[in-house]
Every structure is written in structure tokens, then in C-alpha cells.
Amino acid sequence: MPKYLIERNIPGASKLNAEQLQGISAKSNDVVAGLGVPYEWVTSYVAGDKIYCVHEAESAEIIYRHAREGGFPADLVTEIASQIGPATAHGRI
């Protein structure tokens, strides 16, 4: 299944407290459960005024559907072509 990077512009995102982040996470999980298609939320990073998410879905349209149904912005959705890290330098991906 393709993996996507999602950029969500949310002013003050890094100031959201644990309860607010828990609520956002619960809403996302509820939407995923109701999509009726294969979908996996892998992880998210909160930084400044943005939340960056990695999700797996059959298409970008399903990513946008998740955002619409959850009331989340999805300002940029890009399919991830490759993943690299320190081990890549040693021939391990």
C-alpha cells in the first residue's frame, strides 16, 4: 500500500496540550475505523505550526477523505517514494 506524507497547517500546533492531542488522535482513529477501506495511520510529528503525518492508503484521495471526515487540514499530500536513514550509507534500506 502506498505511504503518504501529509502536511497539516495548524497555527499553534506545538502548543496543543496532551488532552487536545489525545482528542485529535481519537477523532482520527474513529474516522479510520469508519472509512471501510484499507488505511493505516503510521505516525505524526508536531512541529511549530504544523503536524506532519505518515499514513498508508490506496490513494491520495482516501487521505483527503480522511481529512475531510475528520475536520483536519491536509494542505499537502505527497506519496513517499523512498525512505533513507543512517543505515542506507551501508547498503541497508
PyMOL Python script that loads the backbone (N, CA, C, O; Angstrom):
from pymol import cmd

cmd.read_pdbstr("""\
ATOM      1  N   MET A   1       0.856  -1.171   0.000  1.00  0.00           N
ATOM      2  CA  MET A   1       0.000   0.000   0.000  1.00  0.00           C
ATOM      3  C   MET A   1       0.903   1.236   0.000  1.00  0.00           C
ATOM      4  O   MET A   1       1.879   1.273   0.748  1.00  0.00           O
ATOM      5  N   PRO A   2       0.603   2.239  -0.814  1.00  0.00           N
ATOM      6  CA  PRO A   2       1.425   3.452  -0.838  1.00  0.00           C
ATOM      7  C   PRO A   2       1.433   4.171   0.513  1.00  0.00           C
ATOM      8  O   PRO A   2       0.464   4.119   1.271  1.00  0.00           O
ATOM      9  N   LYS A   3       2.533   4.831   0.786  1.00  0.00           N
ATOM     10  CA  LYS A   3       2.710   5.601   2.015  1.00  0.00           C
ATOM     11  C   LYS A   3       2.755   7.069   1.625  1.00  0.00           C
ATOM     12  O   LYS A   3       3.381   7.424   0.626  1.00  0.00           O
ATOM     13  N   TYR A   4       2.098   7.934   2.404  1.00  0.00           N
ATOM     14  CA  TYR A   4       1.997   9.355   2.105  1.00  0.00           C
ATOM     15  C   TYR A   4       2.479  10.201   3.272  1.00  0.00           C
ATOM     16  O   TYR A   4       2.297   9.851   4.438  1.00  0.00           O
ATOM     17  N   LEU A   5       3.101  11.324   2.925  1.00  0.00           N
ATOM     18  CA  LEU A   5       3.462  12.352   3.897  1.00  0.00           C
ATOM     19  C   LEU A   5       2.413  13.447   3.783  1.00  0.00           C
ATOM     20  O   LEU A   5       2.138  13.944   2.691  1.00  0.00           O
ATOM     21  N   ILE A   6       1.832  13.817   4.912  1.00  0.00           N
ATOM     22  CA  ILE A   6       0.773  14.817   4.952  1.00  0.00           C
ATOM     23  C   ILE A   6       1.252  15.995   5.781  1.00  0.00           C
ATOM     24  O   ILE A   6       1.714  15.828   6.910  1.00  0.00           O
ATOM     25  N   GLU A   7       1.138  17.186   5.212  1.00  0.00           N
ATOM     26  CA  GLU A   7       1.470  18.408   5.940  1.00  0.00           C
ATOM     27  C   GLU A   7       0.165  19.098   6.320  1.00  0.00           C
ATOM     28  O   GLU A   7      -0.653  19.421   5.459  1.00  0.00           O
ATOM     29  N   ARG A   8      -0.016  19.315   7.599  1.00  0.00           N
ATOM     30  CA  ARG A   8      -1.220  19.970   8.108  1.00  0.00           C
ATOM     31  C   ARG A   8      -0.820  21.289   8.770  1.00  0.00           C
ATOM     32  O   ARG A   8      -0.087  21.290   9.760  1.00  0.00           O
ATOM     33  N   ASN A   9      -1.291  22.391   8.236  1.00  0.00           N
ATOM     34  CA  ASN A   9      -1.024  23.707   8.824  1.00  0.00           C
ATOM     35  C   ASN A   9      -2.042  23.958   9.928  1.00  0.00           C
ATOM     36  O   ASN A   9      -3.233  24.119   9.663  1.00  0.00           O
ATOM     37  N   ILE A  10      -1.565  23.989  11.159  1.00  0.00           N
ATOM     38  CA  ILE A  10      -2.410  24.188  12.329  1.00  0.00           C
ATOM     39  C   ILE A  10      -1.714  25.212  13.228  1.00  0.00           C
ATOM     40  O   ILE A  10      -0.835  24.852  14.011  1.00  0.00           O
ATOM     41  N   PRO A  11      -2.101  26.486  13.119  1.00  0.00           N
ATOM     42  CA  PRO A  11      -1.448  27.502  13.947  1.00  0.00           C
ATOM     43  C   PRO A  11      -1.445  27.101  15.425  1.00  0.00           C
ATOM     44  O   PRO A  11      -2.471  26.717  15.986  1.00  0.00           O
ATOM     45  N   GLY A  12      -0.277  27.200  16.030  1.00  0.00           N
ATOM     46  CA  GLY A  12      -0.124  26.856  17.444  1.00  0.00           C
ATOM     47  C   GLY A  12      -0.087  25.366  17.721  1.00  0.00           C
ATOM     48  O   GLY A  12      -0.270  24.951  18.865  1.00  0.00           O
ATOM     49  N   ALA A  13       0.144  24.553  16.705  1.00  0.00           N
ATOM     50  CA  ALA A  13       0.128  23.090  16.888  1.00  0.00           C
ATOM     51  C   ALA A  13       1.056  22.642  18.007  1.00  0.00           C
ATOM     52  O   ALA A  13       0.694  21.779  18.806  1.00  0.00           O
ATOM     53  N   SER A  14       2.243  23.219  18.071  1.00  0.00           N
ATOM     54  CA  SER A  14       3.206  22.778  19.090  1.00  0.00           C
ATOM     55  C   SER A  14       2.790  23.193  20.504  1.00  0.00           C
ATOM     56  O   SER A  14       3.408  22.769  21.481  1.00  0.00           O
ATOM     57  N   LYS A  15       1.752  24.015  20.614  1.00  0.00           N
ATOM     58  CA  LYS A  15       1.260  24.423  21.929  1.00  0.00           C
ATOM     59  C   LYS A  15       0.042  23.613  22.370  1.00  0.00           C
ATOM     60  O   LYS A  15      -0.498  23.837  23.453  1.00  0.00           O
ATOM     61  N   LEU A  16      -0.392  22.664  21.523  1.00  0.00           N
ATOM     62  CA  LEU A  16      -1.514  21.817  21.909  1.00  0.00           C
ATOM     63  C   LEU A  16      -1.097  20.960  23.108  1.00  0.00           C
ATOM     64  O   LEU A  16       0.015  20.434  23.148  1.00  0.00           O
ATOM     65  N   ASN A  17      -1.990  20.828  24.068  1.00  0.00           N
ATOM     66  CA  ASN A  17      -1.652  20.037  25.256  1.00  0.00           C
ATOM     67  C   ASN A  17      -1.989  18.561  25.024  1.00  0.00           C
ATOM     68  O   ASN A  17      -2.565  18.196  23.999  1.00  0.00           O
ATOM     69  N   ALA A  18      -1.624  17.736  25.979  1.00  0.00           N
ATOM     70  CA  ALA A  18      -1.800  16.289  25.855  1.00  0.00           C
ATOM     71  C   ALA A  18      -3.268  15.921  25.641  1.00  0.00           C
ATOM     72  O   ALA A  18      -3.572  15.028  24.850  1.00  0.00           O
ATOM     73  N   GLU A  19      -4.162  16.588  26.326  1.00  0.00           N
ATOM     74  CA  GLU A  19      -5.593  16.303  26.180  1.00  0.00           C
ATOM     75  C   GLU A  19      -6.081  16.638  24.767  1.00  0.00           C
ATOM     76  O   GLU A  19      -6.856  15.883  24.181  1.00  0.00           O
ATOM     77  N   GLN A  20      -5.632  17.760  24.230  1.00  0.00           N
ATOM     78  CA  GLN A  20      -6.020  18.144  22.877  1.00  0.00           C
ATOM     79  C   GLN A  20      -5.465  17.160  21.846  1.00  0.00           C
ATOM     80  O   GLN A  20      -6.168  16.771  20.914  1.00  0.00           O
ATOM     81  N   LEU A  21      -4.213  16.763  22.014  1.00  0.00           N
ATOM     82  CA  LEU A  21      -3.611  15.794  21.095  1.00  0.00           C
ATOM     83  C   LEU A  21      -4.322  14.443  21.199  1.00  0.00           C
ATOM     84  O   LEU A  21      -4.497  13.753  20.194  1.00  0.00           O
ATOM     85  N   GLN A  22      -4.726  14.071  22.399  1.00  0.00           N
ATOM     86  CA  GLN A  22      -5.465  12.827  22.587  1.00  0.00           C
ATOM     87  C   GLN A  22      -6.798  12.897  21.849  1.00  0.00           C
ATOM     88  O   GLN A  22      -7.211  11.922  21.220  1.00  0.00           O
ATOM     89  N   GLY A  23      -7.467  14.033  21.921  1.00  0.00           N
ATOM     90  CA  GLY A  23      -8.744  14.201  21.228  1.00  0.00           C
ATOM     91  C   GLY A  23      -8.594  14.120  19.717  1.00  0.00           C
ATOM     92  O   GLY A  23      -9.407  13.491  19.040  1.00  0.00           O
ATOM     93  N   ILE A  24      -7.555  14.756  19.189  1.00  0.00           N
ATOM     94  CA  ILE A  24      -7.285  14.700  17.751  1.00  0.00           C
ATOM     95  C   ILE A  24      -7.005  13.261  17.341  1.00  0.00           C
ATOM     96  O   ILE A  24      -7.506  12.794  16.318  1.00  0.00           O
ATOM     97  N   SER A  25      -6.211  12.565  18.132  1.00  0.00           N
ATOM     98  CA  SER A  25      -5.861  11.173  17.834  1.00  0.00           C
ATOM     99  C   SER A  25      -7.097  10.277  17.849  1.00  0.00           C
ATOM    100  O   SER A  25      -7.263   9.424  16.976  1.00  0.00           O
ATOM    101  N   ALA A  26      -7.960  10.473  18.840  1.00  0.00           N
ATOM    102  CA  ALA A  26      -9.179   9.666  18.941  1.00  0.00           C
ATOM    103  C   ALA A  26     -10.079   9.917  17.732  1.00  0.00           C
ATOM    104  O   ALA A  26     -10.642   8.975  17.174  1.00  0.00           O
ATOM    105  N   LYS A  27     -10.218  11.174  17.328  1.00  0.00           N
ATOM    106  CA  LYS A  27     -11.039  11.501  16.162  1.00  0.00           C
ATOM    107  C   LYS A  27     -10.467  10.839  14.921  1.00  0.00           C
ATOM    108  O   LYS A  27     -11.214  10.253  14.137  1.00  0.00           O
ATOM    109  N   SER A  28      -9.156  10.921  14.727  1.00  0.00           N
ATOM    110  CA  SER A  28      -8.519  10.297  13.576  1.00  0.00           C
ATOM    111  C   SER A  28      -8.766   8.795  13.570  1.00  0.00           C
ATOM    112  O   SER A  28      -9.100   8.224  12.532  1.00  0.00           O
ATOM    113  N   ASN A  29      -8.604   8.155  14.718  1.00  0.00           N
ATOM    114  CA  ASN A  29      -8.841   6.708  14.816  1.00  0.00           C
ATOM    115  C   ASN A  29     -10.283   6.349  14.464  1.00  0.00           C
ATOM    116  O   ASN A  29     -10.530   5.356  13.780  1.00  0.00           O
ATOM    117  N   ASP A  30     -11.234   7.161  14.932  1.00  0.00           N
ATOM    118  CA  ASP A  30     -12.643   6.920  14.631  1.00  0.00           C
ATOM    119  C   ASP A  30     -12.912   7.024  13.136  1.00  0.00           C
ATOM    120  O   ASP A  30     -13.644   6.207  12.577  1.00  0.00           O
ATOM    121  N   VAL A  31     -12.324   8.024  12.490  1.00  0.00           N
ATOM    122  CA  VAL A  31     -12.518   8.192  11.050  1.00  0.00           C
ATOM    123  C   VAL A  31     -11.900   7.015  10.304  1.00  0.00           C
ATOM    124  O   VAL A  31     -12.521   6.462   9.396  1.00  0.00           O
ATOM    125  N   VAL A  32     -10.685   6.627  10.679  1.00  0.00           N
ATOM    126  CA  VAL A  32     -10.032   5.480  10.038  1.00  0.00           C
ATOM    127  C   VAL A  32     -10.932   4.251  10.137  1.00  0.00           C
ATOM    128  O   VAL A  32     -11.110   3.529   9.156  1.00  0.00           O
ATOM    129  N   ALA A  33     -11.494   4.016  11.308  1.00  0.00           N
ATOM    130  CA  ALA A  33     -12.339   2.837  11.524  1.00  0.00           C
ATOM    131  C   ALA A  33     -13.586   2.862  10.641  1.00  0.00           C
ATOM    132  O   ALA A  33     -14.105   1.810  10.267  1.00  0.00           O
ATOM    133  N   GLY A  34     -14.064   4.057  10.309  1.00  0.00           N
ATOM    134  CA  GLY A  34     -15.279   4.175   9.513  1.00  0.00           C
ATOM    135  C   GLY A  34     -15.070   4.307   8.017  1.00  0.00           C
ATOM    136  O   GLY A  34     -16.044   4.367   7.267  1.00  0.00           O
ATOM    137  N   LEU A  35     -13.830   4.352   7.563  1.00  0.00           N
ATOM    138  CA  LEU A  35     -13.575   4.547   6.130  1.00  0.00           C
ATOM    139  C   LEU A  35     -14.017   3.358   5.283  1.00  0.00           C
ATOM    140  O   LEU A  35     -14.446   3.537   4.143  1.00  0.00           O
ATOM    141  N   GLY A  36     -13.918   2.159   5.822  1.00  0.00           N
ATOM    142  CA  GLY A  36     -14.313   0.974   5.081  1.00  0.00           C
ATOM    143  C   GLY A  36     -13.336   0.569   3.989  1.00  0.00           C
ATOM    144  O   GLY A  36     -13.675  -0.217   3.103  1.00  0.00           O
ATOM    145  N   VAL A  37     -12.127   1.104   4.053  1.00  0.00           N
ATOM    146  CA  VAL A  37     -11.069   0.755   3.097  1.00  0.00           C
ATOM    147  C   VAL A  37      -9.770   0.573   3.874  1.00  0.00           C
ATOM    148  O   VAL A  37      -9.647   1.073   4.993  1.00  0.00           O
ATOM    149  N   PRO A  38      -8.797  -0.137   3.297  1.00  0.00           N
ATOM    150  CA  PRO A  38      -7.511  -0.275   3.987  1.00  0.00           C
ATOM    151  C   PRO A  38      -6.876   1.102   4.239  1.00  0.00           C
ATOM    152  O   PRO A  38      -6.764   1.919   3.325  1.00  0.00           O
ATOM    153  N   TYR A  39      -6.473   1.340   5.465  1.00  0.00           N
ATOM    154  CA  TYR A  39      -5.896   2.641   5.834  1.00  0.00           C
ATOM    155  C   TYR A  39      -5.128   2.452   7.127  1.00  0.00           C
ATOM    156  O   TYR A  39      -5.621   1.813   8.056  1.00  0.00           O
ATOM    157  N   GLU A  40      -3.930   3.002   7.193  1.00  0.00           N
ATOM    158  CA  GLU A  40      -3.152   2.941   8.431  1.00  0.00           C
ATOM    159  C   GLU A  40      -2.503   4.278   8.707  1.00  0.00           C
ATOM    160  O   GLU A  40      -1.813   4.838   7.855  1.00  0.00           O
ATOM    161  N   TRP A  41      -2.729   4.779   9.898  1.00  0.00           N
ATOM    162  CA  TRP A  41      -2.022   5.967  10.378  1.00  0.00           C
ATOM    163  C   TRP A  41      -0.743   5.436  11.000  1.00  0.00           C
ATOM    164  O   TRP A  41      -0.797   4.701  11.986  1.00  0.00           O
ATOM    165  N   VAL A  42       0.407   5.797  10.443  1.00  0.00           N
ATOM    166  CA  VAL A  42       1.693   5.271  10.906  1.00  0.00           C
ATOM    167  C   VAL A  42       2.234   6.085  12.075  1.00  0.00           C
ATOM    168  O   VAL A  42       2.515   5.537  13.141  1.00  0.00           O
ATOM    169  N   THR A  43       2.380   7.399  11.875  1.00  0.00           N
ATOM    170  CA  THR A  43       2.901   8.271  12.930  1.00  0.00           C
ATOM    171  C   THR A  43       2.658   9.719  12.549  1.00  0.00           C
ATOM    172  O   THR A  43       2.326  10.023  11.403  1.00  0.00           O
ATOM    173  N   SER A  44       2.826  10.612  13.521  1.00  0.00           N
ATOM    174  CA  SER A  44       2.732  12.051  13.269  1.00  0.00           C
ATOM    175  C   SER A  44       3.765  12.781  14.103  1.00  0.00           C
ATOM    176  O   SER A  44       4.173  12.318  15.169  1.00  0.00           O
ATOM    177  N   TYR A  45       4.180  13.932  13.598  1.00  0.00           N
ATOM    178  CA  TYR A  45       5.154  14.788  14.270  1.00  0.00           C
ATOM    179  C   TYR A  45       4.555  16.179  14.399  1.00  0.00           C
ATOM    180  O   TYR A  45       4.052  16.732  13.421  1.00  0.00           O
ATOM    181  N   VAL A  46       4.605  16.747  15.592  1.00  0.00           N
ATOM    182  CA  VAL A  46       4.101  18.093  15.840  1.00  0.00           C
ATOM    183  C   VAL A  46       5.305  19.014  15.914  1.00  0.00           C
ATOM    184  O   VAL A  46       6.208  18.807  16.726  1.00  0.00           O
ATOM    185  N   ALA A  47       5.316  20.041  15.057  1.00  0.00           N
ATOM    186  CA  ALA A  47       6.463  20.958  14.995  1.00  0.00           C
ATOM    187  C   ALA A  47       5.978  22.348  14.602  1.00  0.00           C
ATOM    188  O   ALA A  47       5.438  22.547  13.513  1.00  0.00           O
ATOM    189  N   GLY A  48       6.176  23.296  15.494  1.00  0.00           N
ATOM    190  CA  GLY A  48       5.777  24.668  15.186  1.00  0.00           C
ATOM    191  C   GLY A  48       4.282  24.747  14.916  1.00  0.00           C
ATOM    192  O   GLY A  48       3.468  24.320  15.735  1.00  0.00           O
ATOM    193  N   ASP A  49       3.931  25.298  13.762  1.00  0.00           N
ATOM    194  CA  ASP A  49       2.535  25.468  13.371  1.00  0.00           C
ATOM    195  C   ASP A  49       2.064  24.377  12.419  1.00  0.00           C
ATOM    196  O   ASP A  49       1.138  24.586  11.635  1.00  0.00           O
ATOM    197  N   LYS A  50       2.698  23.220  12.489  1.00  0.00           N
ATOM    198  CA  LYS A  50       2.355  22.137  11.569  1.00  0.00           C
ATOM    199  C   LYS A  50       2.328  20.793  12.286  1.00  0.00           C
ATOM    200  O   LYS A  50       2.979  20.591  13.311  1.00  0.00           O
ATOM    201  N   ILE A  51       1.554  19.890  11.711  1.00  0.00           N
ATOM    202  CA  ILE A  51       1.618  18.481  12.088  1.00  0.00           C
ATOM    203  C   ILE A  51       1.916  17.730  10.802  1.00  0.00           C
ATOM    204  O   ILE A  51       1.206  17.870   9.807  1.00  0.00           O
ATOM    205  N   TYR A  52       2.975  16.932  10.835  1.00  0.00           N
ATOM    206  CA  TYR A  52       3.375  16.113   9.693  1.00  0.00           C
ATOM    207  C   TYR A  52       2.986  14.675  10.013  1.00  0.00           C
ATOM    208  O   TYR A  52       3.354  14.144  11.061  1.00  0.00           O
ATOM    209  N   CYS A  53       2.243  14.051   9.110  1.00  0.00           N
ATOM    210  CA  CYS A  53       1.749  12.705   9.353  1.00  0.00           C
ATOM    211  C   CYS A  53       2.230  11.764   8.252  1.00  0.00           C
ATOM    212  O   CYS A  53       2.436  12.170   7.108  1.00  0.00           O
ATOM    213  N   VAL A  54       2.401  10.513   8.624  1.00  0.00           N
ATOM    214  CA  VAL A  54       2.681   9.455   7.663  1.00  0.00           C
ATOM    215  C   VAL A  54       1.516   8.475   7.756  1.00  0.00           C
ATOM    216  O   VAL A  54       1.254   7.892   8.808  1.00  0.00           O
ATOM    217  N   HIS A  55       0.823   8.308   6.630  1.00  0.00           N
ATOM    218  CA  HIS A  55      -0.312   7.403   6.552  1.00  0.00           C
ATOM    219  C   HIS A  55      -0.132   6.484   5.358  1.00  0.00           C
ATOM    220  O   HIS A  55       0.534   6.844   4.387  1.00  0.00           O
ATOM    221  N   GLU A  56      -0.720   5.307   5.426  1.00  0.00           N
ATOM    222  CA  GLU A  56      -0.748   4.381   4.295  1.00  0.00           C
ATOM    223  C   GLU A  56      -2.188   4.251   3.826  1.00  0.00           C
ATOM    224  O   GLU A  56      -3.100   4.032   4.623  1.00  0.00           O
ATOM    225  N   ALA A  57      -2.379   4.390   2.509  1.00  0.00           N
ATOM    226  CA  ALA A  57      -3.715   4.274   1.914  1.00  0.00           C
ATOM    227  C   ALA A  57      -3.556   3.925   0.448  1.00  0.00           C
ATOM    228  O   ALA A  57      -2.467   4.034  -0.116  1.00  0.00           O
ATOM    229  N   GLU A  58      -4.645   3.505  -0.159  1.00  0.00           N
ATOM    230  CA  GLU A  58      -4.597   3.109  -1.565  1.00  0.00           C
ATOM    231  C   GLU A  58      -4.413   4.297  -2.508  1.00  0.00           C
ATOM    232  O   GLU A  58      -3.929   4.128  -3.626  1.00  0.00           O
ATOM    233  N   SER A  59      -4.798   5.505  -2.064  1.00  0.00           N
ATOM    234  CA  SER A  59      -4.664   6.681  -2.925  1.00  0.00           C
ATOM    235  C   SER A  59      -4.652   7.952  -2.097  1.00  0.00           C
ATOM    236  O   SER A  59      -5.052   7.960  -0.932  1.00  0.00           O
ATOM    237  N   ALA A  60      -4.187   9.024  -2.718  1.00  0.00           N
ATOM    238  CA  ALA A  60      -4.202  10.330  -2.061  1.00  0.00           C
ATOM    239  C   ALA A  60      -5.637  10.775  -1.792  1.00  0.00           C
ATOM    240  O   ALA A  60      -5.895  11.446  -0.793  1.00  0.00           O
ATOM    241  N   GLU A  61      -6.569  10.412  -2.667  1.00  0.00           N
ATOM    242  CA  GLU A  61      -7.973  10.795  -2.458  1.00  0.00           C
ATOM    243  C   GLU A  61      -8.504  10.245  -1.143  1.00  0.00           C
ATOM    244  O   GLU A  61      -9.294  10.908  -0.471  1.00  0.00           O
ATOM    245  N   ILE A  62      -8.083   9.047  -0.767  1.00  0.00           N
ATOM    246  CA  ILE A  62      -8.533   8.489   0.513  1.00  0.00           C
ATOM    247  C   ILE A  62      -7.919   9.274   1.674  1.00  0.00           C
ATOM    248  O   ILE A  62      -8.561   9.452   2.709  1.00  0.00           O
ATOM    249  N   ILE A  63      -6.688   9.739   1.509  1.00  0.00           N
ATOM    250  CA  ILE A  63      -6.063  10.601   2.527  1.00  0.00           C
ATOM    251  C   ILE A  63      -6.894  11.877   2.694  1.00  0.00           C
ATOM    252  O   ILE A  63      -7.188  12.295   3.814  1.00  0.00           O
ATOM    253  N   TYR A  64      -7.265  12.488   1.569  1.00  0.00           N
ATOM    254  CA  TYR A  64      -8.084  13.704   1.623  1.00  0.00           C
ATOM    255  C   TYR A  64      -9.459  13.420   2.227  1.00  0.00           C
ATOM    256  O   TYR A  64     -10.004  14.255   2.949  1.00  0.00           O
ATOM    257  N   ARG A  65     -10.016  12.261   1.939  1.00  0.00           N
ATOM    258  CA  ARG A  65     -11.313  11.887   2.519  1.00  0.00           C
ATOM    259  C   ARG A  65     -11.198  11.792   4.041  1.00  0.00           C
ATOM    260  O   ARG A  65     -12.060  12.291   4.764  1.00  0.00           O
ATOM    261  N   HIS A  66     -10.131  11.150   4.525  1.00  0.00           N
ATOM    262  CA  HIS A  66      -9.892  11.061   5.971  1.00  0.00           C
ATOM    263  C   HIS A  66      -9.846  12.461   6.572  1.00  0.00           C
ATOM    264  O   HIS A  66     -10.442  12.709   7.620  1.00  0.00           O
ATOM    265  N   ALA A  67      -9.144  13.369   5.915  1.00  0.00           N
ATOM    266  CA  ALA A  67      -9.022  14.742   6.417  1.00  0.00           C
ATOM    267  C   ALA A  67     -10.386  15.437   6.456  1.00  0.00           C
ATOM    268  O   ALA A  67     -10.736  16.072   7.451  1.00  0.00           O
ATOM    269  N   ARG A  68     -11.148  15.314   5.375  1.00  0.00           N
ATOM    270  CA  ARG A  68     -12.473  15.952   5.323  1.00  0.00           C
ATOM    271  C   ARG A  68     -13.380  15.421   6.426  1.00  0.00           C
ATOM    272  O   ARG A  68     -14.007  16.191   7.154  1.00  0.00           O
ATOM    273  N   GLU A  69     -13.440  14.105   6.538  1.00  0.00           N
ATOM    274  CA  GLU A  69     -14.343  13.499   7.520  1.00  0.00           C
ATOM    275  C   GLU A  69     -13.912  13.773   8.955  1.00  0.00           C
ATOM    276  O   GLU A  69     -14.742  13.798   9.864  1.00  0.00           O
ATOM    277  N   GLY A  70     -12.620  13.976   9.158  1.00  0.00           N
ATOM    278  CA  GLY A  70     -12.124  14.260  10.500  1.00  0.00           C
ATOM    279  C   GLY A  70     -12.079  15.735  10.844  1.00  0.00           C
ATOM    280  O   GLY A  70     -11.892  16.112  12.001  1.00  0.00           O
ATOM    281  N   GLY A  71     -12.254  16.573   9.814  1.00  0.00           N
ATOM    282  CA  GLY A  71     -12.159  18.016  10.048  1.00  0.00           C
ATOM    283  C   GLY A  71     -10.724  18.487  10.195  1.00  0.00           C
ATOM    284  O   GLY A  71     -10.461  19.522  10.807  1.00  0.00           O
ATOM    285  N   PHE A  72      -9.784  17.714   9.623  1.00  0.00           N
ATOM    286  CA  PHE A  72      -8.366  18.058   9.701  1.00  0.00           C
ATOM    287  C   PHE A  72      -7.939  18.713   8.395  1.00  0.00           C
ATOM    288  O   PHE A  72      -8.441  18.341   7.334  1.00  0.00           O
ATOM    289  N   PRO A  73      -7.021  19.682   8.444  1.00  0.00           N
ATOM    290  CA  PRO A  73      -6.456  20.168   7.187  1.00  0.00           C
ATOM    291  C   PRO A  73      -5.505  19.123   6.599  1.00  0.00           C
ATOM    292  O   PRO A  73      -4.865  18.368   7.331  1.00  0.00           O
ATOM    293  N   ALA A  74      -5.425  19.092   5.300  1.00  0.00           N
ATOM    294  CA  ALA A  74      -4.424  18.280   4.593  1.00  0.00           C
ATOM    295  C   ALA A  74      -3.913  19.182   3.480  1.00  0.00           C
ATOM    296  O   ALA A  74      -4.331  19.079   2.327  1.00  0.00           O
ATOM    297  N   ASP A  75      -2.996  20.071   3.859  1.00  0.00           N
ATOM    298  CA  ASP A  75      -2.539  21.117   2.950  1.00  0.00           C
ATOM    299  C   ASP A  75      -1.630  20.592   1.855  1.00  0.00           C
ATOM    300  O   ASP A  75      -1.579  21.153   0.760  1.00  0.00           O
ATOM    301  N   LEU A  76      -0.921  19.529   2.143  1.00  0.00           N
ATOM    302  CA  LEU A  76      -0.038  18.915   1.153  1.00  0.00           C
ATOM    303  C   LEU A  76      -0.010  17.415   1.409  1.00  0.00           C
ATOM    304  O   LEU A  76       0.275  16.976   2.523  1.00  0.00           O
ATOM    305  N   VAL A  77      -0.304  16.635   0.383  1.00  0.00           N
ATOM    306  CA  VAL A  77      -0.261  15.177   0.465  1.00  0.00           C
ATOM    307  C   VAL A  77       0.672  14.699  -0.640  1.00  0.00           C
ATOM    308  O   VAL A  77       0.412  14.920  -1.823  1.00  0.00           O
ATOM    309  N   THR A  78       1.756  14.046  -0.249  1.00  0.00           N
ATOM    310  CA  THR A  78       2.769  13.601  -1.199  1.00  0.00           C
ATOM    311  C   THR A  78       3.069  12.130  -0.975  1.00  0.00           C
ATOM    312  O   THR A  78       3.314  11.707   0.154  1.00  0.00           O
ATOM    313  N   GLU A  79       3.052  11.351  -2.048  1.00  0.00           N
ATOM    314  CA  GLU A  79       3.407   9.947  -1.919  1.00  0.00           C
ATOM    315  C   GLU A  79       4.903   9.835  -1.630  1.00  0.00           C
ATOM    316  O   GLU A  79       5.715  10.493  -2.280  1.00  0.00           O
ATOM    317  N   ILE A  80       5.257   9.016  -0.674  1.00  0.00           N
ATOM    318  CA  ILE A  80       6.648   8.800  -0.298  1.00  0.00           C
ATOM    319  C   ILE A  80       7.257   7.807  -1.277  1.00  0.00           C
ATOM    320  O   ILE A  80       6.775   6.683  -1.416  1.00  0.00           O
ATOM    321  N   ALA A  81       8.321   8.232  -1.954  1.00  0.00           N
ATOM    322  CA  ALA A  81       8.970   7.383  -2.955  1.00  0.00           C
ATOM    323  C   ALA A  81       9.971   6.424  -2.321  1.00  0.00           C
ATOM    324  O   ALA A  81      10.085   5.276  -2.751  1.00  0.00           O
ATOM    325  N   SER A  82      10.694   6.880  -1.307  1.00  0.00           N
ATOM    326  CA  SER A  82      11.736   6.076  -0.658  1.00  0.00           C
ATOM    327  C   SER A  82      11.897   6.543   0.769  1.00  0.00           C
ATOM    328  O   SER A  82      11.453   7.627   1.147  1.00  0.00           O
ATOM    329  N   GLN A  83      12.536   5.706   1.546  1.00  0.00           N
ATOM    330  CA  GLN A  83      12.887   6.064   2.913  1.00  0.00           C
ATOM    331  C   GLN A  83      14.369   5.769   3.097  1.00  0.00           C
ATOM    332  O   GLN A  83      14.841   4.688   2.746  1.00  0.00           O
ATOM    333  N   ILE A  84      15.097   6.728   3.644  1.00  0.00           N
ATOM    334  CA  ILE A  84      16.517   6.528   3.894  1.00  0.00           C
ATOM    335  C   ILE A  84      16.843   6.920   5.325  1.00  0.00           C
ATOM    336  O   ILE A  84      16.056   7.589   5.995  1.00  0.00           O
ATOM    337  N   GLY A  85      17.989   6.505   5.774  1.00  0.00           N
ATOM    338  CA  GLY A  85      18.467   6.843   7.107  1.00  0.00           C
ATOM    339  C   GLY A  85      19.943   6.511   7.188  1.00  0.00           C
ATOM    340  O   GLY A  85      20.554   6.199   6.166  1.00  0.00           O
ATOM    341  N   PRO A  86      20.534   6.568   8.368  1.00  0.00           N
ATOM    342  CA  PRO A  86      21.968   6.320   8.512  1.00  0.00           C
ATOM    343  C   PRO A  86      22.397   4.966   7.954  1.00  0.00           C
ATOM    344  O   PRO A  86      23.482   4.862   7.382  1.00  0.00           O
ATOM    345  N   ALA A  87      21.588   3.942   8.102  1.00  0.00           N
ATOM    346  CA  ALA A  87      21.956   2.609   7.621  1.00  0.00           C
ATOM    347  C   ALA A  87      22.017   2.542   6.106  1.00  0.00           C
ATOM    348  O   ALA A  87      22.661   1.650   5.553  1.00  0.00           O
ATOM    349  N   THR A  88      21.353   3.475   5.421  1.00  0.00           N
ATOM    350  CA  THR A  88      21.376   3.491   3.958  1.00  0.00           C
ATOM    351  C   THR A  88      22.806   3.645   3.444  1.00  0.00           C
ATOM    352  O   THR A  88      23.137   3.115   2.383  1.00  0.00           O
ATOM    353  N   ALA A  89      23.642   4.349   4.166  1.00  0.00           N
ATOM    354  CA  ALA A  89      25.032   4.553   3.771  1.00  0.00           C
ATOM    355  C   ALA A  89      25.822   3.238   3.745  1.00  0.00           C
ATOM    356  O   ALA A  89      26.878   3.150   3.119  1.00  0.00           O
ATOM    357  N   HIS A  90      25.302   2.237   4.423  1.00  0.00           N
ATOM    358  CA  HIS A  90      25.963   0.925   4.492  1.00  0.00           C
ATOM    359  C   HIS A  90      25.237  -0.121   3.651  1.00  0.00           C
ATOM    360  O   HIS A  90      25.447  -1.324   3.811  1.00  0.00           O
ATOM    361  N   GLY A  91      24.374   0.363   2.749  1.00  0.00           N
ATOM    362  CA  GLY A  91      23.669  -0.533   1.846  1.00  0.00           C
ATOM    363  C   GLY A  91      22.431  -1.177   2.437  1.00  0.00           C
ATOM    364  O   GLY A  91      21.868  -2.106   1.858  1.00  0.00           O
ATOM    365  N   ARG A  92      22.006  -0.680   3.593  1.00  0.00           N
ATOM    366  CA  ARG A  92      20.778  -1.215   4.226  1.00  0.00           C
ATOM    367  C   ARG A  92      19.696  -0.160   4.112  1.00  0.00           C
ATOM    368  O   ARG A  92      19.904   0.999   4.472  1.00  0.00           O
ATOM    369  N   ILE A  93      18.544  -0.567   3.611  1.00  0.00           N
ATOM    370  CA  ILE A  93      17.421   0.369   3.491  1.00  0.00           C
ATOM    371  C   ILE A  93      16.334  -0.030   4.455  1.00  0.00           C
ATOM    372  O   ILE A  93      15.294   0.625   4.519  1.00  0.00           O
TER     373      ILE A  93
END
""", "prot")
cmd.dss("prot")
cmd.show_as("cartoon", "prot")
cmd.util.cbc("prot")
cmd.orient("prot")
